[in-house]
Amino acid sequence: MSAFITTHLAPLQVVLALLAAPVCLLLRRPKAAWAVATGITWILLGIALALLAWVLETGTILYALGNWPAPWGIEYRIDLANAFMLVIVTLVGSAVMPYARASIAAEIPEERIYLFYCMYLLNLAGLLGMAITGDVFNLFVFLEISSLSSYVMISLGRDRSALTAAYRYLIMGTIGATFYIIGVGMMYMATGSLNMADLANLIPATAGSRTILVALAFITVGLGLKLALVPLHMWLPNAYAHAPSVVSVFLAGTGTKIAIYALMRILFTVFGGAGVFDDFGLGEILSAFAVIAMIGASAVAIYQTNVKRLLAYSSLAQIGYIMLGISMASVLGMSAGIVHLFNHALIKAGLFMVMGCIYLRTESVKIDDLKGLAKVMPVTMAAFVAGGFGLIGVPLTGGFISKWYLLQAAIEKGWWLAIIAILISSLLAIIYIWRVVEAAYFQDRDENAPAVSEAPWSMLAPMWMLIGVSFYFGIHATLTMDVAIGAAEALLGGIQ
Amino acid sequence: MSVEQIILYAVLTPLVGAGLIAVIGDRPNIREAATLVSGVVLFGLVANLYPLMANEQTPQVSLFEMLPGLSLSFQIEPLGMIFAGIASFLWIVTSIYSIGYMRGHHEKNQTRFYFFFAIAISAAIGIAFAGNMLTLFVFYEVLTISTFPLVTHSGTDDAKRGGRVYLGILMGTSIVFLLTAVIWTWSLTGTLDFTAGGILAGKVDGPPAAILFALYMFGIGKAALMPFHRWLPAAMVAPTPVSALLHAVAVVKAGAFSIVKVIVYIFGVETLTREFSSGWLLYVSGFTIIAASIVALRSDNLKRRLAYSTVSQLSYVVLAAAILSPISVMAAAFHIAAHAFGKITLFFAAGSIMVASNKTLVSQLDGIGRRMPWTMGAFFIGALSMIGLPPTAGFVTKWYLLTGAFDAGQMVAVGVIVLSTLLNAGYFLPIVYAAFFRKDPTAAALVADETAIDKHHPPLLIHGEAPVFMVIALSITAAGTVALFLFPDWPLGLAQQLVGGTP
């Protein structure tokens, strides 16, 4: 029995969440749906950790779905890169679920709560599927599952503008998915295969073919939309700002991250042998957009009055950091990007949790309504300061580790402009974080502001857990760095 | 206890103290006892490490690997001993002073104050004992962050503005310049350990070396090299004990200390001597000395004058190090101790005046020496040390500094020192003169007009000496300033070891 389970751990990672979603739909009771979603997420975290340990021990795991051998059947192919992604997604999910109960109860009408948990599980299944699969078409299917469920989750927001935000995301997301599938179609046309490993072998033979280059362009733009790389980011700030707090937390920690992973997979594993970085100058193109994101989005974040929007713009900037690391196409740069993907997932999810706590108590996330909040919600605001340090990249936080490697990689490459951009972006981060901190700590609460108390422990504990983990991996980063370097090497395997 | 344990306990003691302070915050007497006990324990631990120096040992302890190949580690070496010694000793004295000041001045949130103060001391000790540049950088940033709540203690708009400048400059320079320099060094050499002779020796030269050197010098914003000095006057909105210990000793000396460390252990004096590109530091620090003195001369606010005097005195350390002769590097190390005692005395005096009389301007100090003889007597000693006259520690610095400058043939440095001495005399001695030899005009007016006394604010103008805790503290530091002149062996011996001589 245990042998059976260990062999089939890989598909279980997706199947469990996929099966649990309709169960929630049938249960209908909020508490029961929550219990199912929480239990499943925690089991999935256990499986993801087991898979990571397994990969660390024995190397890449291959699993042929339905026993149909690749390249005809769908293959799950788990190396360090996607094992790490699975852990990130399930880790954030595991922290979000205990937090969600109180927050969702306050923000979503009771009769729709079970729908939220159903959509959450579908989203989780989609994200995990995107991470685990070794098949480009299968990736499209999971991309759609996760996208469709996230449109629904965003539109569950109490705010009416959540509907327009979701609609906008739907349009942009669909364009992105369409671009992606067009690209996949072209690849199929040129090579006759959909399996990533198989494609990696076939694509070099088609070198110089315009079809393949156009496919690459379509896929890059399509996934660029999903991961919100500036200038394809227009959907993200509103979606994050108007979604229910829990949805913002979960999407900020996972959604864009998996899209980034998918792009890395395509660029390095599938197109790795095609020399797109050397001949095509893709690195320069991506790094230019990354730099624009790092500086532009940080600058815009400074002027936001809604703190959730501020954090959303900050996310765009941080995605820029990750993409900058990736665009270097060196082990050092890639591992910096990957470790920042992890650190930023924890930090940003933690910060959105802070905003959820504040919204629960004050029904606002406007910077003006945060005045003097540090006196009445000290534990919550301290978490904001701690998370903010992470975004700035203060030593002993995860953000510092990311920045250290990113700068080191940029120095190694001799990309001086990128170094300057990283530094300017950190300075801008100090400003936008400090605006919030000053409001909360240095101003007095308005006299007619409602009396508020500290958020419940069920929300504070997961929030501090994420922040705490991000600090732990800032102080003792050997484990995350070893995994990130291993993941980068796995992804770059196609190139070297 | 093994040496390694002592080092770790030295860094941890103030942290434990901070924890105790937070827990027993609502009982002020026990809380202050916790601060004092931590101070005494810390000083005891640091003093225990001193004998190792005589045997020329440099024990090392690694905490854990923070990044693959890079550990958070501590190492004892002479310069760190000087810094840790003065920081831990003066923490005790400042704590005594704080009790008088914070209570006499009726400050709010005293628990928070003592809590962050203890954390800042821990960070300072961490900097002093840092075994590599990464550890130094980590504690450098912890020091910045932990002192921010102290600078903005009063919570007023002024404090907020001061805090912005403080955090903006210190964090900005450290993130933009210093971090880049550290990572660059790491990718050039593959090590960040402080090594005699310098780890960059032979690894970098020409324009990149010049850029790297500039990144370090301006990145260490705590050394207040112009144009990145504005945070120091901005920090003067803090309660006076903070200005005294942190912004005359711990924080600013962390900056000067880091600069000397970088020059001696990262670049290596010999490398810099060969490398023409580092010569500009002499001029920048010389300019800072003169310009800051001129600003000090023109400011009427006493704490602001002291702050600019600190900016100027910090550049003595940098100038001394930049001369790059062994004797001047000794002067740099010694001045870290000498200036600490002198300047903390001056700040203590400024705080005493404020608590006793509510006066903050130089122009208000006429005749105050007769009311506060201890305070102003100590002020006089501190002022002498700033000018560099015997019988105070400042004279010893100046002696070695000038010797070093002559040895190296740096006439520009000699000129700067002479001019600066005159300027220092120009802005300190008139205060002393006015305090002792001028009549107090307001007091005379008061005798004539009894109604001038505000009934709601007790007659602040009719005052005597400051609270006894404060007087004790400033007497100790004034005595220390003289003692360093009479018995300079302790820091001088260490300074000699730093440049490779035997004590």
Interface residues (C-beta under 8 A of the other chain):
Chain A: F389 I392 G393 V394 P395 L396 I401 K403 W404 L407 Q408 I411 E412 I419 L423 S426 L427 I430 W434 E438 F442 I475 H476 A477 T478 M481 D482 I485
Chain B: F64 E65 M66 L67 P68 L72 F137 V138 E141 V142 I145 T152 G155 A159 K160 R164 L167 G168 M171 G172 I175 V176 L179 T180 I183 W184 W186 S187
